[in-house]
Amino acid sequence: MQDLTLIREQVSRDPFAASLGIELLDLAPGYCKAAMRLTPRMVNFQGNPHGGAIFSLADYAFGAACNAHGDPAVALSVTIQFLAAVKPGTRLIAEAREQRQGRRAGFYTMTVTAEDGTVVAACQAVALRPA
C-alpha cells in the first residue's frame, strides 16, 4: 500500500492529463476532484466540446480516486451520459466518488460540472484491483 502523498505526486504527473491541462484539486481514498479548461482545440466538427475531452477529465478523476486507496486499480468499465454542451473556455470540474468498495471491485460515480453549476456529464465506473 502506498502513501497518499506519493500517490498525489504520481497522479499530478500524469503525462496525458498534463497535455490536456488537467489539474488535481483534491484527493482522498475513494475521492478525487480535478479541473480542466476547455480550449478551442477540444471541440468537435460542430464546434461543441469533444466528448473525448470531457470523458478524459472524468476518467482522470476516477483513476485517481480508486488508486488513492494505495493499491493498484484499473478500470473495468466506464459509462458516460453527456447532459449539456458548454462553450470553449469553460472550466470544467470533475468529482469522482466511491459508492462501494468490495474485495476486488470498486463502484464509482463521476460528475462533470461547469463553474456555473451546469451538469455537463454523469458517469458510472467499476474499478478492478487485480489479485
C-alpha positions in Angstrom: 0.0 0.0 0.0 1.4 3.4 -1.0 1.4 6.6 1.0 -1.3 9.2 -0.2 1.4 11.9 -0.6 3.3 9.7 -3.1 0.0 8.8 -4.9 -0.8 12.5 -5.1 2.6 13.2 -6.7 2.2 10.4 -9.2 -1.3 11.4 -10.2 -0.2 15.1 -10.6 2.5 14.0 -13.0 0.2 12.0 -15.3 1.5 13.0 -18.8 -1.8 12.6 -20.7 -3.6 14.7 -18.1 -0.9 17.3 -18.3 -1.3 17.5 -22.1 -5.0 18.4 -21.5 -4.2 20.9 -18.8 -6.0 18.8 -16.1 -5.2 19.9 -12.6 -5.6 17.9 -9.4 -7.7 19.8 -6.8 -8.4 17.3 -4.1 -7.6 13.6 -3.4 -8.5 11.2 -0.7 -9.1 7.4 -0.7 -12.2 6.9 -2.9 -12.5 10.6 -3.9 -10.9 13.0 -6.4 -11.7 16.5 -7.6 -10.0 17.7 -10.8 -10.4 20.6 -13.2 -9.7 21.4 -16.9 -10.4 24.4 -19.1 -11.9 23.6 -22.4 -9.7 25.0 -25.1 -10.6 25.8 -28.7 -8.6 22.6 -29.7 -11.0 20.5 -27.7 -14.1 20.9 -29.9 -15.6 18.6 -32.4 -16.7 19.3 -36.0 -19.9 21.0 -34.7 -17.9 23.4 -32.5 -19.1 21.7 -29.3 -16.7 20.3 -26.7 -15.5 16.9 -27.8 -16.9 14.1 -25.7 -13.4 12.6 -25.5 -12.1 15.6 -23.7 -14.9 15.5 -21.2 -14.5 11.8 -20.7 -10.8 12.2 -20.2 -11.4 14.6 -17.3 -13.9 12.2 -15.7 -11.7 9.2 -16.2 -8.7 11.0 -14.6 -10.8 11.8 -11.5 -12.0 8.1 -11.4 -8.5 6.7 -11.8 -7.1 8.9 -9.1 -10.0 8.2 -6.7 -9.7 4.4 -7.0 -5.9 4.4 -6.8 -5.8 6.7 -3.8 -6.5 3.7 -1.6 -2.9 2.8 -2.2 -3.5 -0.5 -4.0 -3.3 -0.6 -7.8 -6.7 -0.5 -9.6 -7.7 -0.4 -13.2 -10.9 0.5 -15.0 -13.1 -2.5 -15.8 -16.0 -0.4 -17.3 -17.0 3.2 -17.6 -20.2 4.7 -19.0 -20.9 8.4 -19.6 -24.0 10.4 -20.3 -23.5 13.9 -21.8 -26.1 16.2 -20.4 -25.3 19.7 -21.6 -23.0 21.4 -24.1 -20.8 24.3 -22.9 -18.6 26.7 -24.8 -14.8 26.5 -25.3 -13.1 28.5 -22.5 -15.4 26.9 -19.8 -13.6 25.5 -16.8 -14.9 22.0 -16.0 -14.7 20.3 -12.6 -15.0 16.6 -12.2 -15.6 14.8 -8.9 -15.3 11.1 -8.5 -16.8 9.4 -5.5 -16.7 5.8 -4.4 -20.1 4.3 -3.8 -18.9 0.9 -2.7 -15.6 -1.0 -2.4 -15.6 -4.7 -2.4 -12.7 -7.1 -2.1 -11.6 -6.6 -5.7 -14.2 -4.4 -7.4 -15.0 -0.7 -6.6 -18.0 1.2 -7.8 -17.8 4.9 -8.6 -19.8 7.8 -9.8 -18.3 10.8 -11.5 -20.0 14.2 -12.2 -18.6 16.8 -14.5 -19.9 20.3 -14.0 -19.2 23.8 -15.4 -18.1 26.5 -13.0 -21.7 27.9 -13.0 -23.0 24.6 -11.7 -24.3 23.2 -15.1 -24.0 19.4 -15.0 -22.2 18.5 -18.2 -21.8 14.8 -17.8 -22.6 12.0 -15.4 -20.6 8.7 -15.3 -20.6 5.4 -13.6 -17.5 3.2 -13.4 -16.2 -0.1 -12.0 -12.6 -0.4 -10.9 -10.8 -3.8 -10.5 -8.0 -4.5 -8.1 -6.0 -7.4 -9.7 -5.3 -10.3 -7.4 
